[in-house]
Amino acid sequence: MHKTRTTALALAGSLVAGTALADDVTIQLKWVTQAQFAGYYVALENGYYADEGLNVTIRPGGPDIAPPQVIAGGGADVIVEWMPAALAAREAGLPLVNIAQPFKQSGMMLTCLADTGITGPEDFPGRTLGVWFFGNEFPFLSWMSTLGIPTEGGDDGVEVLRQGFNVDPLLQRQADCISTMTYNEFWQVIDAGIGEDELVNFKYEDQGVATLEDGLYVLEENLEDPDFVDRMARFVRASMRGWEWAAENAEDAAMIVLDYDDTGAQTEEHQIRMMGEVALLLEGSNGTLDPEDFERTVQTLLGGGSDPVITDHPGDAAWTHAVTDMAFD
């Protein structure tokens, strides 16, 4: 029996014997079980959700799982998603609302082989760049639009290679640069035997085109229900407690994540390293969305020239402090 289910059943049983049944919450992660989501696994394992009277089910993601589609189909109460994808989905008709923002910084980078001669964005034209899709392409497309670089190839543009969720295109020299995260794929390149001095990294944060990642989103209509808001407030409070513990206990948090990894694909070294990098992205956030960060993300996405990620400002309805105000009051 999966550990999540075991914990849930034990919790439900104890609460039935006590005062009341726990409130169910299902969260859909953006990607597979890894330290990127350690705060939620820690909150589950350490009993923080139980302390809040919650029975939480964590659903891992994967290459064929789009969190907005999952919540639209009723498969989750709350999802972890990047803001570009969430706002694009909102403009397309799915009313997602950001209720909390654990990640303050972006971990996204473009990692290039130094021997290609690329030293700055001005060297991108004529090159092949690896890009993730399924909603992850929006920050990249926005960046290229800001630079005025077409993404249809040619001498003045870049050739976009639809990158799988691995680093093979760089290792096999199918691309000059690939998309990486500071806490994950970059280290996969290093582990493949390429030295850090053989790489040139362009952090989206440093390029002024960083957009918010790994926020918590719910459907707008659910926020009209006071009980739902209360449930989300308890969930966010426990989750941030989990994140705080994970950041302070990186190695132990990584071990907890590994316990919940049913695939056996993750390694101890990689998860400990990932947790250390993720902790850097959490710095400066207590889980409450900073409206200035929201506005910066929106302006980056709108600033796409003839092909912006979103065409209209989503307005303040795209986020709320109602949940975090209740959680941290």
N, C-alpha and C positions, 0 to 999 in steps of 0.2 A: 504493500500500500504506500502510495506517495506520502512523503512527510507532511506536505501541506494539508492533505486530506486528514491525515492522522491527527494533526494539531487541531484542525477544525472540528473534528468529531469529539475529541477530548474536551475541547472548550465548550462545545454545545452541550455535551453531557453534564459538565460541571455546572453550567448555568441553569440547565433544566432543574438540576437538583437544588440549585440555589434560588435566586429570585426570578430571573426572567431569561428568555432566549436571547442570544446575542444577535445583533443586527448584521446582516450579510453585506459584504462589499466585495465586488470582483474588480480587480485592476488588470488591465491589459498592458503589458510592457511593450516597448518599441522593438526590442531585440531579444535574443536568447538570454538565458540565465547567466549573468556575469556581474562583476563588481560595479558596472555602470548602474545597477539597480540595487546595490547592497543595502541601502537604507530601508527598503521595503522588506527584504528578507530578514534583516536584523530585527526590525520591528515585530515581525511574525515570530521569529525564533526566541527573542528575548521577552515575549509576552506583552509588548507595548500595546498591540491591538487588543489583546484580551483585557488589558487594564482599562481600555476605553469601551468595553462591552461590544467589541466587534469580532466577527468571524470573517476573516479576510482570505480570499482565494486569489493567488497570484498566477496569472496566465502568461507564460513566456511568449515572446514573439519569435519571428523567423523571417526568412527571405520572402515567403509568400503570404505574410500576415501584415495587413495594413490596419493599424489601430483605429483610424476613423471609420473604416468599414465594419470593424468588430462592434464598436459602440453604436453605430447606426443600426446594426442588426440586433441590438439588445444583448450582445454577448459580454458586455462589461458596463460597470457603473461609472468608471473613471479610466482614462488612458494616459500613458506617458507618450508625449509626442513633441516634435520640434515645432516651434511656432510658425515657420514658413509653411509647413504642410498643413498645420491646423487652420491658419488664416486662408490658405488656398481652398481648403475644404469648406470653410465657412462661406467664402464668396461663391462657391459652387452650390451652396444650398444646405449644407450640413451645419447647423448652428452650434459649433463648439465654442466653449467659453473657458478661458484659463482661470482656474481657481487657486493655483499656487505655483511657485516657481523656485524649486530647490536649487537648480543650476543657475549661477550668476554669470559665469563665463562660458564662452564657446570652446569646445575642444577640437573643432574642425580645422584641418590643414590640407594643403596641397603639398605633397612630398615628391621632389624631383631628384633624379640622379645628377650629381654635380658634373659628371663628365659630358653631359648634354650641352653644357655651356650656358644653361639658364641661370641667371643671377637675379633677375627681377621680372615683374609682370610684363615689362616691355619686350621680353624675349618669348612670350607665349605664342604670338602669331606664327603659324606654320607648324606648330607642334601638335602632338596627340596627347590629350589629357584624359585620364580615367575619371569617370564620374558615376556615382551611385544614383540610381533612379528610385522609383516607388515613393516619391515625395521628398527624397533626400537631395534631389538635383536643384531644388529651388535656390538655396544659398549660392551655389556655384553659378547658376544662370544669372542671378542678380549681380554677382561680382563681375562677370564678363560684360554684362550690359553697362555697368558703371564704368568699366574701362573702355567701352566702345569696341569690344572685340567680338565679331560674329562667331557663332558656334556651329556654323555649317561647313567648316573646313576652308580650304583655300589659303593663299599666301598671307592674306590679311587676317584670317580667322584661325580658330583652333578646330581640330578634328576631335570630336567627343567620342570616346570609347565607353560604351556602357559597361562599367566595371561591375563584376560580381563582388560579393562581399568577402573579398580576399585581396591579396597583394600580388597575385601572379602576373598581371600585366607589366608591373615594374620589373619583377625578377626575370621575366621572359623578354623584356625590352619591347613589348608591344605598345608601350606608352612611355612618354618622356617623364610624365608626372602622374601620380594617382591620388585619389582622395584617401585621407587617413584621419583617424582621431588620435589625439595626443595620448589617450589611455589605452589604445588597442592596436590598430593596424600599423602605426609607426613602429611599435615594438615587434610586430611580426616581421617587418622588413629587417630590423636589427637582428632578430633571432635567425633570420635566413642567411646571415653572414655578411651583411653589408654594414660597413662602419658608419658611425654618425657623421664623420668628416667626409664621407662620400655622398652625403645627401644635402639638399637645400630645401628648407621647409618654409612655407608661406602660411602663417597662422591667420585665419580670418579676423581674429581679434586685432592683430597688428596691421592688417590691411584696411581697417575701418569698415569692414562689411560683415562683422559678426552679427549673427541673429541668435535669438534665445533657443536653447535646446532643453529637452527633457522636462518640460512643464507638465502639470496635471490639468487635464481637460475633461469637462462633462458636457452633457447636452443642456442647452439653455432652458428648455422647458422644465427640466427637473429642479432647477433652482427656484422655481415658484412654490416648491413643496418645502415648508419649514423643517419637516422631519429629515428630508434628504440633505438639506444644508447642515443640519446638526450632525448627521452621520458623516458627512464629508469633513466637517470641522474636526471631529474626533479622529477621523482617518488621517488628515493632514498633520494634526498635532502628534499623533503616534509615529507617523512616518518621519517627521523632522527629528523626533527624538531618536529614531533609528539612524538617521543620517548623521546626527551629531556623534552618536556612539561609534558609528562606522569610521568617521573621519579621525576619531581619537584612538581607535583600535583597529588600524588598517589590516594587520595580519589576521586577527581573530575574525574580523568581518569577512575577509576573503575565504576563510575556512567555512564560515556559515554559508556563503554563496556556493561553495563547492559541494556542501552537503545537499543542497537543493538542486544541483545540476544532474538531472536524470540521464543526460546524454554521455557523461563521462568525457566530454570533449575538452573541458577546461583543465589547465594545469595550475598547480599551486603557485609557482613562480610568477606566471603571467597575471593571475588574479590579484596577488599581493601588490604587484607593480601597478596594475590597473587601479586598484583602490587608492593608492598613493596619488596617482594623477587625477582621479575623479575628485578627491578631497580638495584639490586646488581649485576646481571649478565651482565648488560649493562656497568658497570663501566670500564673505560679505552678504550672504543670504540667510534669512531665518525662515524662508519659505514663502514670504510675501513678495508678490510681483512689484518691482519698481516701475511705475508708470513711464519713467524716462527710458528705461530699457525697452519697454513695449514700443514706445514711440520711435526709438532708434531702429528697432527691427522693422517696423512698418515702413519707415522712410527708406530703408535699404531695399525693401521688397518693391516699393512703388517706384524707386529710382532705376527702373530697368529699361529706360529708353522706349523703343518701339515694342518691346516684348516684356513688360513687367510681370512679376509673379502674381501680384494682385493689381487690379485696376482702380479700385476705390479704397479709401481709408475705411477700415472696418468700424471705427468709432469705439467709444468706451464700452459698448455692449459686448465686445469680444473678451473682456476680462472683468473680474469682480474681486473685491476685497472682502465680500460678505463672509466667505468661509474662513479666511485667515484672521479676520477681525474677531470672529467667534472663537477660533482655535487658540489665539494668543492673547485674548483679552485679560 
